[in-house]
């Protein structure tokens, strides 16, 4: 059991280091603009769900998830393009619509 925890901790630390590196690259104006020109970054901005990034579903990675979305938002708002914003929000809308359709928010405790 200790070995499994150690492996999970190692994975989490690696994940945080990678997310932090991406955040550092996106924090600069010119480096952020260069990142936006990459096809892989364009793909991530449109496909940023747990289907493509499994760590987003794990509660232990909440800090990495927050940094991940902070970095994506920083990149997204470097340019004023409503079409990119709509494409970015589309996966989030699907998750919200799915939750609403399943009546996840129907219970009184989930409203607050």
C-alpha positions as CSV (number, residue, x, y, z in Angstrom):
1,X,0.0,0.0,0.0
2,X,2.8,2.4,0.8
3,X,4.4,1.8,-2.6
4,X,1.1,2.7,-4.3
5,X,0.8,5.9,-2.3
6,X,4.4,6.8,-3.2
7,X,3.8,6.2,-6.9
8,X,0.7,8.3,-6.7
9,X,2.6,11.1,-5.0
10,X,5.3,10.9,-7.6
11,X,2.7,11.2,-10.4
12,X,1.0,14.2,-8.6
13,X,4.4,16.0,-8.2
14,X,5.3,15.4,-11.9
15,X,1.9,16.6,-13.0
16,X,2.2,19.8,-10.9
17,X,5.7,20.4,-12.3
18,X,4.4,20.1,-15.9
19,X,1.4,22.4,-15.2
20,X,3.6,24.9,-13.5
21,X,6.0,24.9,-16.5
22,X,3.1,25.5,-18.9
23,X,1.9,28.3,-16.6
24,X,5.3,29.9,-16.6
25,X,5.4,29.8,-20.4
26,X,2.0,31.3,-20.7
27,X,2.6,34.1,-18.3
28,X,4.9,36.0,-20.7
29,X,3.3,38.0,-23.4
30,X,5.5,36.9,-26.3
31,X,5.8,33.3,-25.1
32,X,2.1,33.1,-24.7
33,X,1.6,34.5,-28.2
34,X,4.0,31.9,-29.5
35,X,2.1,29.1,-27.6
36,X,-1.1,30.2,-29.3
37,X,0.4,29.5,-32.7
38,X,1.0,25.8,-31.8
39,X,-1.5,23.2,-33.1
40,X,-1.3,21.3,-29.8
41,X,-2.3,24.4,-27.8
42,X,-5.2,25.0,-30.1
43,X,-6.3,21.4,-29.6
44,X,-6.0,21.7,-25.8
45,X,-8.1,24.9,-25.8
46,X,-11.0,23.1,-27.5
47,X,-10.6,19.7,-25.9
48,X,-9.8,20.4,-22.3
49,X,-12.1,17.7,-20.7
50,X,-11.3,14.6,-18.6
51,X,-11.7,12.6,-21.7
52,X,-8.4,13.9,-22.9
53,X,-6.9,14.8,-19.5
54,X,-7.6,12.0,-17.0
55,X,-6.1,14.0,-14.1
56,X,-9.0,16.4,-14.2
57,X,-11.3,13.8,-12.6
58,X,-9.1,13.0,-9.6
59,X,-9.8,15.0,-6.5
60,X,-6.2,14.8,-5.4
61,X,-5.2,16.9,-8.4
62,X,-7.5,19.8,-7.6
63,X,-4.5,22.2,-7.4
64,X,-3.2,21.1,-10.8
65,X,-6.7,21.3,-12.3
66,X,-7.0,24.9,-11.1
67,X,-3.6,25.8,-12.5
68,X,-4.4,24.1,-15.7
69,X,-7.6,26.1,-16.3
70,X,-5.8,29.3,-15.1
71,X,-3.2,28.8,-17.8
72,X,-5.8,28.0,-20.4
73,X,-7.8,31.1,-19.5
74,X,-4.6,33.2,-19.6
75,X,-3.9,32.0,-23.1
76,X,-7.5,32.3,-24.2
77,X,-7.8,36.0,-23.1
78,X,-4.5,37.0,-24.8
79,X,-6.5,37.5,-27.9
80,X,-10.0,39.0,-28.2
81,X,-11.7,36.4,-30.4
82,X,-15.3,35.5,-29.5
83,X,-15.1,32.4,-31.7
84,X,-12.2,30.9,-29.7
85,X,-14.1,31.7,-26.5
86,X,-17.2,29.9,-27.7
87,X,-15.1,26.9,-28.7
88,X,-13.4,26.9,-25.3
89,X,-16.7,27.1,-23.4
90,X,-18.4,24.4,-25.5
91,X,-17.1,21.4,-23.5
92,X,-18.0,23.1,-20.3
93,X,-21.5,23.7,-21.6
94,X,-21.9,20.0,-22.5
95,X,-20.9,19.0,-18.9
96,X,-23.3,21.5,-17.4
97,X,-26.2,20.5,-19.7
98,X,-25.5,16.8,-19.0
99,X,-25.6,17.5,-15.2
100,X,-28.8,19.5,-15.6
101,X,-30.4,16.8,-17.6
102,X,-29.6,14.2,-15.0
103,X,-31.2,16.5,-12.3
104,X,-27.9,16.7,-10.4
105,X,-29.0,20.1,-9.1
106,X,-32.6,19.0,-8.2
107,X,-31.8,18.1,-4.6
108,X,-32.1,20.9,-2.0
109,X,-28.6,20.4,-0.7
110,X,-27.0,21.0,-4.0
111,X,-28.4,24.5,-4.5
112,X,-26.1,26.2,-1.9
